[in-house]
Amino acid sequence: MNLLGSFFTSSIGRKILMAISGLILFSFVVGHLAGNLQIFQHPDHINGYAQFLHNLGPGLWIARIVLLTSVGIHVWAATALALENQKARGDQPMPKRWIRASLSSRWVRWTGYIVLGFVGYHLAQFTLGLINPDDYKSHYTYVMYQDYKVFGLTVIKAGTEVQNVYLMVYRCFESAPVSIFYIIAVGLLAFHLEHGLQSMFQTFGWRSGKWAGALSKAVTVICWFYFLGNLAIPCTILTGALKPNPDAHVHEAPTSTVPLYS
């Protein structure tokens, strides 16, 4: 019990909690991007993927609870550490090492809070339907053309009626304000990840002097790929470079307002 309590009361413990929760959240955003990039394939892919997640039932709720808990721990640990550092510094002038610090590390806390606000907006729009509720209530059904398989196993059969997530995502990013807001948010998230991943490696003791330079470059490349992957979706839709697949419109029909997973 004392060991568990030390994670919440000591600086080292809070850093470890922050690193572990950050790793969980990073794994989620990468998986989320991989799922969203299926928008560039036939509608069967992203619609089948969304329905597969929805069919997980309790498993999906367990994943949501783990993610929400990770978010709470991550935000709490970051705030506690920031307040602790501020208290320790007192009225002393800002150290020179702060001036030499990377831009991402100097603004990591504020980019984190902004991204947290975006996540709230994202959930309100795609999952809860609180943003533009009239549009949310006019979802579309979609009938799968082919089986959707996971690791070779059919999880959604051809002919199954599912929600048309493909069309919803496409129409969402046809809006310039929404696309611009999304691009700014994922840009800040990538900016946040650049410092967060390096701090995580440092906390776990994986960032030695020998590998620090190479690791820093690898993290930067990963964050750029993450940003560009997210950037591709709204940019190609907004500019018309990505045309909606004709199959996505074949099965349009009003349906019930069951929350979508996004």
N, C-alpha and C positions, 0 to 999 in steps of 0.2 A: 504493500500500500504506500509506504514511504517512497519507494522507487517511482511509482506511478505519479505520486503527488509532486515529486521533484521535477517532472517534465513540465508541470504547469507553474512552478514557483521559481525555477532557476532559469538563467539566461540560456544556458546550454540546452536545457530541456525544451525551452520554447523554440529555439532554433531547429532542434531535431523535429519537433512537431510541425513546424513551418515547412521544413524540407520534405517530410513524408506526405503532408497534405498537398504540398505543391506538386510532388511527383504524381499523386493520384489525379489531380486536376489537369496536369499536363497530358497525362495518358488519355484523359477524357477528351480534351480539345483536339488532340491528334485524331482520335477515333471519330469524333464528330465531324471533322473536316473530311476524313476518308468517306464517311457516309454521304455528306453533302456533295462531294465531287461526282457522285453518281448522277447528278443532274445533267452531266454531259453524255450520259448513255440513254438507252431506251427508257421510257417512263416505268417499265416493269421493274427496273433495278431499284430506284429510290423509293417507289411506292411499295415494292415488296419488302425492302429493308425496313421502312417505317412500320409496316404491318407486323413484320417479324418481331420488332421491338415491343410493339403494343401487345402482342400475344404472349410476351414473357410473363405478364401478369404480376405475381408477387416478386419475381426476379427483377422486374423493371423498378418496382417500388424500393426494393433493397438497394439497387444501384442509385436511385435518386436520394435515398436517405444517406448513403455513404458520401455522395457528392455534396449534399447540403451540409453534412457534418464537416466535411473537409473544408468547404468554403468558410464555415463559421470558425473553425480552428485556425485556418490560415489568416483570416482577417484579424481575429483576436490576438494571435501571436505577433503579427506584424505591428499592430497598434501598441501592444504591451512593450515590445522591444524598442519601438520608437520613443515611447514615453520614458522608458528606463534610460535610454541614451540621452534624451533631453535633460532629464533630471540629473544625471551624472555630469553632464557638461555645464549645467547651470548658466551663469552669465559669461562663461568663458568665450572668447572669440572662436569663430569657426576654424577648425584645424586645417593646415595646408593640405593634408591628404584628401580632404573633402573637395578642395579645389581641383586636385588632380584626378578625382574619381570620374568614372565614365558618366556620360549624360544619363544613361538608363538607370544607373545605380542611384544617382542623385534624386531622380524623380520616380523611383520604383513604387513608393508608397502611394503617391497621388495617381499614378497611372492605374494602380491596382483598384483604388476606390472608383475611378471613372469606369473601368471595365466592369466592376461589380454593378454599377448602375445600368450599364448596357445589358448585362445578363438579365437583370430584372425586367428591362424593357423587352428583351428578346423572348423571355418566358411569357410575359403578358400578351405579346402579339401572337406567337405561334402555338403556345400550349394552353393558355387560359382564355384567349380570345377577347381580351379586354381592350385591345387597340383596334379601332375600326370594327366594332362588334357586328355591324350589318354585313360587312364583307366576310367576316368569320363565319357567320351563320349560313352563308350561301356556299358552303363547301361543295365539292364535286365527288361523285363516286367514280371509281375506275375499275374495270374488269381486267384482270391479269391475262395477258396474251399467252405467256409461258410460265412454267413452274419457276419459282424463286428458290434457289438452293443455297445452303450454307454448308461449306465443307463437303459438297457432293450430296447432301441430304435435302430432299424437297421439304421446305417448311411452309411455303405458300403455293397452293396448287393453281394451275391455269384455270381461268373461269371464276376465281374467287373475287368477290366484290370488295374493294378496299377504298380507302380515301386517297384522293388525287393530290398527294403531297407535291408531286412534280409541278402541277399547274399552280398550286398555291405559292410555292417558292418563286416560280417564274413571274407570276403577277405581282408578288411582293416587290421584287427587284426592278420591275418596270417603273417604279416610283423613284425619281431622282433623289428626293430628300431621304428616303429610307436607305437607298444604296450608298449615298454619301455618308450618312450616319454610321452605317455598317462598316464601310471602308475605314473611317477614322477610328472606330472602336477596335477593329481587329489589328489596325496599325499600332494602337496603343498597347494592345495585348501582346503583340510580338515584341514591342519595346520592353514591356514588363518582363516577358519571358527571358529576354537576353540576360538581364541581371539575375533573375530568379533561378535560372538553371545553373549559372556559374556559382551562385551562393549555395545551391543545393549540393553541388559537387564538393564545394569547400567544406560544408558541414559534415558530409559523409567521409571526408578525408581522401577523396579521390582526385583532388586537384593539387598535385605535387608541383614543386618548382620546375621539374623536368617536363611535365606535360601541360603546364598552365597555358603557355602560348598556343599550342595546338588545340587544346580544349576550348579556349576562348574563340578561336577561329571557327571551330566546328559548331559551337553554340550559335554563333552569328549566322552561319550558313543555314542551320536548321530553322532559326527564327525567320530568316528571309524566305525560305521555302514555304514556311507556314503562312506568312503574310501573303505571298504571291498566290498560293493556292486559294486562300480566301478571297483575294482580290479578283481572281479570274471569274468567279461566279457573278457578282453584281456588274462587273465591267462588261462582260460579254453579253449579258441580258440587256443592260441599259443602252448599250451602243447598237444593239441589234445584230451583233456578230453571232450570237447563239439564237437561232430561230426555234420556236417551240415545236416539238415533235408533233406531227399531225395526229398520231395515235393518242396523244394526251387529251384531245378534244372529242374523240369519238364517243366516249361514254359519259359525257356531261349530264348530270341530273342532280337536283337538290337532294340533300341528305341530312341526317340528324347532326346535331352539334356535339359530337364526341370529340374531346380534346385531342389534338394532334401531338405527336412526339416530334420534337426538334432539338 
